[in-house]
């Protein structure tokens, strides 16, 4: 009988020990087979790919300790009994009594969900209704009942005088995401502009939403109010390390063996 070229026993042992493995570690355990063989062996073991980290992690179905909602988190890696992120989002929304805001889903699944939700809505797998500044995602089958239940919950919260919201501030979440792609001056000016729009107390409110120091926001606001904006530098004049252009202003030195200048008084 021809021996198995890529035995799965070692892979099973590694998964039992580590509980989760990256795809590279899986390939290493199997002896670096072709990609199609790699996934065939994983399927034979009953593996499950993570819905976070781009699906790079794998575990075994018998290892994953799923909760009542079919989710399992291990070392910050998220797995779902339902499979992919898209399938998980659909099932979570379907089972919700009052639909789900994106911020609620993100908090529950511990990953960014906006792109996946947009794709699911575009494919007709989820419907949505705009409430204030957010979309409430609903089941295409029971969306009317879910929306009614959400309205009822909001009415009860308003009647009780509760100021607590059921979901985090999605505007603040979007603001923090935008800040990651702006440079230092752009962040300062953007937050200063948002503060000006809010008026009195805007600096502190934007600070709470963005997580940026209130002094930075006040600085950006004052720059805008005084028209102190430059497109040629990110830092204020004089900030940062001194320029090295005018070497005539530096103390005389000599070069070491590597060719780097050294001060004569050292």
C-alpha distance (Angstrom), angle and dihedral (degrees) to the residues before:
residue distance angle dihedral
X1 . . .
X2 3.79 . .
X3 3.82 111.4 .
X4 3.81 118.0 -120.0
X5 3.79 108.0 -95.5
X6 3.80 96.5 -150.9
X7 3.82 107.6 25.8
X8 3.79 115.3 -158.7
X9 3.81 95.3 -151.4
X10 3.81 94.0 91.2
X11 3.79 91.6 47.1
X12 3.79 90.9 50.9
X13 3.81 90.2 51.0
X14 3.80 92.2 50.3
X15 3.79 92.0 49.6
X16 3.79 92.3 47.6
X17 3.80 89.2 53.0
X18 3.81 101.5 39.9
X19 3.84 97.0 28.1
X20 3.83 91.1 -148.9
X21 3.81 131.3 39.3
X22 3.78 134.7 -175.4
X23 3.79 117.4 -119.2
X24 3.82 89.4 -106.9
X25 3.81 91.1 56.7
X26 3.81 89.9 47.4
X27 3.82 89.7 53.6
X28 3.80 89.9 48.5
X29 3.80 92.2 52.1
X30 3.81 90.9 51.4
X31 3.80 95.5 46.4
X32 3.81 98.2 -102.7
X33 3.83 100.9 -67.9
X34 3.79 125.0 179.1
X35 3.79 114.5 -71.8
X36 3.80 93.9 -109.1
X37 3.82 89.9 52.6
X38 3.79 89.9 47.9
X39 3.79 93.5 58.1
X40 3.80 92.6 41.4
X41 3.81 90.1 56.5
X42 3.80 91.3 47.8
X43 3.79 90.0 51.9
X44 3.80 90.6 51.2
X45 3.81 89.2 56.6
X46 3.80 92.9 48.5
X47 3.80 94.1 -115.2
X48 3.79 127.0 177.9
X49 3.82 125.3 -148.6
X50 3.80 121.0 -139.2
X51 3.79 118.6 -107.2
X52 3.81 88.9 -145.9
X53 3.82 128.0 61.9
X54 3.79 91.6 37.4
X55 3.81 92.3 -67.6
X56 3.81 91.5 -69.2
X57 3.81 95.0 135.4
X58 3.80 127.2 73.0
X59 3.78 134.7 -167.7
X60 3.80 136.9 170.0
X61 3.77 122.4 -96.8
X62 3.80 91.1 -125.7
X63 3.81 91.8 52.1
X64 3.80 99.8 50.3
X65 3.80 112.0 94.8
X66 3.79 99.4 -149.5
X67 3.79 120.2 -166.6
X68 3.79 126.5 -138.2
X69 3.80 89.5 -80.8
X70 3.82 91.4 54.0
X71 3.82 94.2 -110.5
X72 3.79 129.5 125.7
X73 3.80 129.1 -175.6
X74 3.80 123.1 -165.0
X75 3.81 124.0 174.5
X76 3.78 89.8 -18.6
X77 3.82 93.6 -52.9
X78 3.80 115.8 121.3
X79 3.81 125.8 -141.8
X80 3.78 130.7 -179.1
X81 3.77 131.0 -157.5
X82 3.79 85.7 -145.2
X83 3.81 94.6 61.1
X84 3.80 122.7 -128.4
X85 3.78 127.8 32.3
X86 3.79 90.7 -105.9
X87 3.80 94.4 52.9
X88 3.79 90.4 45.8
X89 3.80 92.9 51.5
X90 3.79 91.8 50.2
X91 3.81 92.7 50.9
X92 3.80 94.3 45.2
X93 3.81 91.5 51.2
X94 3.82 92.2 43.7
X95 3.81 91.2 53.9
X96 3.80 94.9 45.1
X97 3.80 116.2 104.9
X98 3.79 94.0 -149.8
X99 3.80 105.4 25.1
X100 3.80 122.5 -108.9
X101 3.76 136.3 -95.1
X102 3.80 115.9 -138.0
X103 3.80 89.4 -114.2
X104 3.81 90.7 55.5
X105 3.79 91.6 49.8
X106 3.78 92.7 47.0
X107 3.80 91.5 50.8
X108 3.79 91.1 48.8
X109 3.82 98.4 44.7
X110 3.84 96.2 34.8
X111 3.82 94.4 -135.4
X112 3.80 136.3 90.1
X113 3.78 108.6 -87.1
X114 3.81 106.6 174.9
X115 3.82 97.8 98.5
X116 3.79 93.0 44.3
X117 3.82 91.5 48.9
X118 3.80 91.3 50.3
X119 3.81 90.3 52.1
X120 3.80 92.6 47.6
X121 3.79 91.1 49.6
X122 3.79 91.3 47.8
X123 3.81 90.1 51.7
X124 3.80 91.3 50.3
X125 3.80 94.0 -115.5
X126 3.81 92.3 118.2
X127 3.77 131.4 27.1
X128 3.80 125.0 -153.9
X129 3.77 142.1 -159.3
X130 3.80 125.5 -157.8
X131 3.80 114.1 -124.0
X132 3.81 112.9 -178.3
X133 3.82 105.9 -50.5
X134 3.82 97.4 -17.6
X135 3.78 140.9 69.1
X136 3.78 118.8 -121.8
X137 3.81 108.9 -149.3
X138 3.79 115.6 -141.3
X139 3.77 142.0 -178.5
X140 3.83 113.0 -97.3
X141 3.83 87.5 -135.5
X142 3.80 103.6 44.0
X143 3.80 100.9 18.7
X144 3.81 94.9 120.1
X145 3.81 91.7 56.7
X146 3.79 92.1 44.5
X147 3.80 92.0 50.5
X148 3.80 91.3 49.3
X149 3.80 90.5 51.3
X150 3.82 90.8 50.0
X151 3.81 91.1 51.4
X152 3.79 89.4 49.3
X153 3.80 92.0 52.1
X154 3.79 91.3 49.1
X155 3.81 90.4 49.3
X156 3.80 91.9 51.1
X157 3.80 91.5 48.4
X158 3.79 91.3 50.1
X159 3.81 92.6 46.8
X160 3.80 91.4 51.7
X161 3.79 91.0 50.7
X162 3.77 92.0 -122.1
X163 3.78 112.4 160.6
X164 3.78 92.2 -168.5
X165 3.79 116.1 112.0
X166 3.76 121.8 -145.4
X167 3.79 93.3 -134.8
X168 3.81 134.8 41.4
X169 3.81 118.5 -101.4
X170 3.79 104.4 -80.5
X171 3.82 91.5 -166.7
X172 3.80 89.5 60.3
X173 3.80 90.2 48.2
X174 3.81 91.3 52.6
X175 3.79 90.1 46.4
X176 3.81 92.7 54.1
X177 3.81 90.7 48.1
X178 3.82 91.6 51.8
X179 3.82 91.5 50.5
X180 3.81 90.6 63.1
X181 3.83 91.8 68.2
X182 3.83 98.3 43.7
X183 3.79 126.5 87.1
X184 3.81 123.4 -123.4
X185 3.80 97.8 -86.7
X186 3.80 94.0 41.3
X187 3.81 91.1 53.1
X188 3.78 92.0 49.6
X189 3.81 93.8 48.1
X190 3.80 94.8 43.4
X191 3.80 92.7 52.1
X192 3.80 90.6 43.7
X193 3.81 89.7 53.8
X194 3.81 91.9 50.5
X195 3.81 88.9 50.2
X196 3.80 91.4 52.2
X197 3.79 90.3 51.5
X198 3.80 90.8 55.3
X199 3.79 94.5 47.2
X200 3.80 123.1 -160.5
X201 3.80 111.5 30.0
X202 3.80 91.5 12.5
X203 3.81 95.2 127.6
X204 3.80 93.5 60.6
X205 3.80 94.3 40.8
X206 3.82 92.6 51.8
X207 3.81 89.3 45.3
X208 3.81 90.5 56.8
X209 3.79 92.1 47.3
X210 3.82 97.5 45.1
X211 3.81 102.4 31.0
X212 3.83 89.8 -128.9
X213 3.82 121.0 134.8
X214 3.80 112.3 -92.5
X215 3.83 90.6 -129.2
X216 3.81 90.9 60.4
X217 3.80 90.8 51.7
X218 3.81 91.8 47.9
X219 3.81 89.4 50.6
X220 3.80 91.4 53.7
X221 3.78 91.4 46.7
X222 3.82 92.0 52.3
X223 3.81 90.6 48.0
X224 3.79 89.8 56.3
X225 3.79 93.8 44.3
X226 3.82 91.5 50.8
X227 3.82 95.4 39.1
X228 3.81 90.0 -120.9
X229 3.80 97.4 152.4
X230 3.77 126.0 136.3
X231 3.79 127.6 -173.3
X232 3.81 94.8 -163.7
X233 3.82 104.0 64.8
X234 3.77 138.6 32.6
X235 3.81 97.5 -151.7
X236 3.78 129.1 51.6
X237 3.80 117.7 -96.2
X238 3.79 109.5 -78.0
X239 3.81 94.5 19.0
X240 3.79 122.9 122.9
X241 3.81 127.3 20.2
X242 3.85 118.4 -20.8
X243 3.84 115.9 -98.3
X244 3.79 119.1 -97.8
X245 3.81 96.8 -151.8
X246 3.80 99.7 98.7
X247 3.75 100.7 59.5
X248 3.79 89.2 166.5
X249 3.81 87.7 73.9
X250 3.82 92.2 57.2
X251 3.82 124.6 87.4
X252 3.75 114.9 -91.5
X253 3.76 112.9 -94.2
X254 3.72 143.7 169.7
X255 3.76 132.1 -125.2
X256 3.77 123.0 -108.5
X257 3.79 125.4 -143.1
X258 3.80 91.3 -78.3
X259 3.78 93.0 54.8
X260 3.82 94.7 -109.5
X261 3.77 118.2 136.0
X262 3.80 117.5 -111.9
X263 3.79 128.5 -167.8
X264 3.79 115.2 -106.1
X265 3.80 93.1 -135.9
X266 3.81 94.4 60.0
